Amino acid sequence: MSSSPGGEEEVRRLLAAYQQYQAQAESIVRQLNLTQVTMQGLDNALSAVEALDKAKEGQDLLVPIGSGSFVHGTLASKEKVILNVGSGVSIEKTATEAKEILKVRKDEVLEGSKKLNEVLAKIDQEMQRIQAIMEQLEASAGQPQMPGSEGIV
């Protein structure tokens, strides 16, 4: 750290900002992971609804119940699909309407994911900027790097 009091305060401020950015980046990565899970669920639902076009009423099916488990079932109607609309509420739609709703949801999740990636890139730029400033401060102080600051990305 710099030997001047102002330099030490600047280093503390930069470290605090860096740690805050790091926490934000970790939170965004968690959100991105959730969007991937959501996207996979939407893809699966869309594939299942599209498969109804090839199915026949009365056909035996394996119905997923979660955790890779299935029960045997019979297709009663390939025209009606029950969609979750949130807060434990589900509605019945035609297969065509269900496809459109699922596609819209998928587009919304994709857009949200894109925005999260943009924010993550900006945070990464700020973290790199702070790291460069810290390295300049350390070099101008003529001291070795601070413990724990090596390899910070």
N, C-alpha and C positions, 0 to 999 in steps of 0.2 A: 504494500500500500504506500501511497505517497506519504511523505513525512509531514506535509502541510495539513493543517486541520481541514481546510476546504477540500483538499484532494481526498482525504479519508471519507468525508461526508459524501462526496461525489461517487466514490466507489461503493459506499453503502447504498446510496440511492439507486445506482445502476444494478447492483446485485439484487435488490428488492424488486426492481422492475423486471429483471431477467427471470426471477423466480415466479413472479406473477404471470408473465408470458408463458413460462413453462407449464404452470398449472392450467392455464387456459388451453394450451395446445393439447395437454393430456385429456382434458374434458372434451374437446372437439374430436379427438381420436375415438373416444368412447362413443360419442354421438354418431360418428361415421360407421363404427362397427354395428350400432343398432340399426342404422339405415340399411346396411348390407343385409342384415337379418330380415328386416321388413321387406326389402326388395326381393329376397329369395322367397318369402311367403307369398308375395304378390305374383311372382313368376309361377310358382306352383299352383296357385288358385286360378290364374289365367289359363295355364296349360290344362287344368282339370275341366274348366268350363268349355274350352275349345274342344276337348276330347268328347264332350257330350254330343257334338255333331255326328260323330262316328258310332256312338253307342245306340243301343236299342232299348226301349222300355221293357222292363222285365229281366234285363240282363243282370247276371250275377257280377258283383263288384267287390273289391277290397276297399273298405272305407278307412282312411287314416284317422286314428284317435289320439295321435301324439307320441313322441318319443320312439318313432319308428315302429309303432304298433298299429295293427289293423283289425277290423272286424269284417265278417262277411255281410254283404247287404245285397239288396235287389233294387235296381233303378226303377223308381215309381214314375218319375216324370223327368224327361230331359229338357223340358221347356221352362221349368221353374228352378231358380237358384236363390238360396237364402244368404244374404250378405250382412255382415256385421257393419253397423254404421257408427259404432262407438258407444261408450257408456253402457255396455251390455245389451244394447238394442240391436235387433236384427230385422231386416225387411226382406220380403219376397219380391224378386224381380225376374223378368224373362232372362233367358241365357244371353240374348243379344244385349240387353240393358246391363247385365252383370259384366259382360266383357268390356263394355264402354266405361263403366264405373271403375273397374279394375285398371284399365289402361290409364285413365285420368289420375288415379291414385299413384300408379307407378311413375307417371310423368312428374307428379308433385314431389314424390320422394327423390327422384333423380335430380330435380331442380334444387331441392334442399341440400342434397349431397354435394352438388356443384358449388353452392354458396358456402357450405362448410369448408370445402377444399380451398376456396378462395380466401376465406378468413384465416385458415391454417397457414397458407402461403404467406400472407401478410405478417402473421405472428412470427413465422420463421425468419422473415426478412428483418423484423425488428430485433429478434434475438441475435441474429448475425451482426447487426449494426452495434448492439450493445457489446457483444463480444469483441468487436474490432476496437471500440472505444476503450474497453478494459485493457486490451493488449497495448494500446497506445499509452494509457496511463501507467501501466506497469513498466513499459519500456522507458518512458520519460523519468520514472522514479529510479531507474537503474537497478531494480530488484527482480529476483526471479518471480515466476508466476505464482499467484496465490494458490494455496492448497485447495484442491477441489475445482479449480477453474480450468484446468487443462482438459482439452478435448470436449469442451462444452459446445453443443450444437443446438 
